[in-house]
């Protein structure tokens, strides 16, 4: 069974390779990936890379996620969690500033519309 699966895999790989162009250049991603994944006998860095990849997978921990109600919007679109608890500790200056900017823009637009109204 294993030999049959291996033969089937070899046939599929051959078909895939036949569909590629004959000339393969330096920027061919499939060729580069294939050469990088090959394990060569006597490679001094192979064991080190295996250990490092295993260590990276172990150390990859997910940061805590926020599970409460929808937080207030902020200008950075940061959800509460690992670095921020979601509490707005500002004195309201930022919201007032954005409200003033929006109000100024609306007044300018109304003034323009009023000035070109009779054209």
Secondary structure, DSSP 8 states (H G I E B T S, - for coil): -HHHHHHHHHHHHHHHHHTS-S---TT-HHHHHHHHH---TT-TTHHHHHHHHHHHHHH-----B--SS-----TT---SBSS--S---S-SHHHHHHHHHHHHHHHHHHHHHHHTTT-
